[in-house]
Amino acid sequence: MVATVGFFGTYAFEHGSWKTLSEGELPSLAEPSLWIDIHDSDITSVVYTPAGPGSGVAYLGLTPRTYFENPNASDPTDTLREAAGLAAWWGLLNSGGDVPAKQAELLAYLAEDEDPEAFEWDESEDVDEIDDGEVFVEVKTRRFLAALGLPVPTELSG
């Protein structure tokens, strides 16, 4: 049996383009900037500046608290606040854009803290019917970046 490893990648968006970084590297970036760190196809950490009404940190897929089953792995998430922050960030790049509509759109991508004990596998569910974006966070990340109107880093284009 061959063990599979998920996707890992760290990228920074500033001055209109992406650069690939070392895993977990978060250099000082010129605002507005966006940093994404994909961990094992399960978590994408999104750090954005300026944060506007958000905290500047959001997650796609799972939150670290949920993934690691540890409440100290990250701060509690507030998806409404982060959607507002990300929409305000988007508004800086899209003057005159509909920020409230973008906030509603981005909210659908954001991960909330979940109780890991509450997860139950539904054996009757057809795994072929599950959307790839719900299984592989890099797919959800591509869609999220498209919703922000950003290009996709080359390594994620597949």
N, C-alpha and C positions, 0 to 999 in steps of 0.2 A: 504494500500500500504506500502510495506517495503522498506525503503531507504537502498541502498547499499553503502558501503564504499570501496574505493580502497585499494590497497596493499601499506603498508608502511614498509620500512626496511632499515637499515644502516649497512654496512659491510666494513671491512678493510682486505686487502690481503697484508700480509708481511711474509717473511720467508717461502714462499711456501704454506701458508694455510690462511683460512678465519677466522675472529672472528666477532661475532655479537656485535654491539655497540648500544648505546641509540640513539634515533632519533636525527640527526644533529650533533652527537658527532664526532669530528675530532681530534683525539690525534696525537701527534708526532709519525711518523712511520719511520722505517728503510727503506732506499732506496735499491732497487726499491720497491715501494708500490703503491697500488691502493685502493681508497676508493670510495664506491658507496652508494648513498643515494636515495632511491626510494620514491617518494612522490605521493600518491593517484593514483597509476597506470598510471600516466600521464607524470611524469618527473623522469629521473634518472640523477642525478648529478654524474659525474665521475671526481675525482681528482687523478692525477697521478704524481709521483715523481720518478726520475727526469723528468722535463718537456721537456728537449731537445729543439727542435725548436717550441714547442707548448707553450701555456700559463699555462698548467697544469690543466685546467678545460674544460670539454666537457659535452655535454648533449645528452641524448637519449630521444626519444619521443618528448616532447616539451621543449623549453627553458623557464626559468622563465619569461623572458620578454613577451613571447607569452602567456603563461598560465595565468599569472596574469594581462595581458593587461597593463603592466607598464614598460616603457623603463628603469626605475631605478631598476628593480628587479634583474638584472644581467648585466654584461658587454656584449656588442655586441658579437655575435659569429662569428668565422672565422673557418668554418669546414675544409677547406684545411689545415690551420695551425695546428688545433687539430689532424687531421688525421696523419699529419707528426709527431707530438709529440708523439702520441700513438704508431705509427709504430716504432719510435725510441725506445720507452719504451719496446715494444715487442722485438725489436732487442737485448736489453740487456739480455733478458731471453732466446733468441734463436740465439745464436752466429752462424753466417753464413747464417741466414735466409734471404729471399728476402724482404727487408724492403720496397722498392717501391711497390711491389705487395701487401704487407700487408697494406700499406697506402691506396691504391685504394679500397681494401676490407673493411677496417674500415670506410672509408668515407661514405659508404652506410648506416651506422648505426647512424650517427651523426645528431642531430637536428639543424636546422637553425632558426633564428628569422623569424617569419612570421607576416604579418599584420593581426590581428584578424578580421578586417573588411572585408578582402578578402575571408574568408572562406564561402563557400556556400554548403549547404547540397544538395546532388543529390538524390532526392526522387526515381529516377528510379534505383539507385544502389541497388543490392541485398546484404543485410547485411550479409547473409550467405557466400558470396564470399570474404568478407574482411578478410585478413590475421590477425590472433590473434596478431601478432607482431605489427600491426598498431593500435590496440585497447588497448592492455595491455602492458605497458612499461616493466613489469617484464618478459614477453615473449621475447621482443626485447633484454632485458638485458642478459637473458640466452644465446641467440644467439650471442650477442656481446662478452660475456666471452668465449664462445666456439671458436669464431674467434681469440681471443687472446691466445687460448690454455690453458685457466685457468679452474680449477674445478669450479663448481657452489656452492654457499652457500646452505646448506641443506634446508633452508626455501624457496629457489627459485627452487628447483629441481622438483617440481610438475608440 
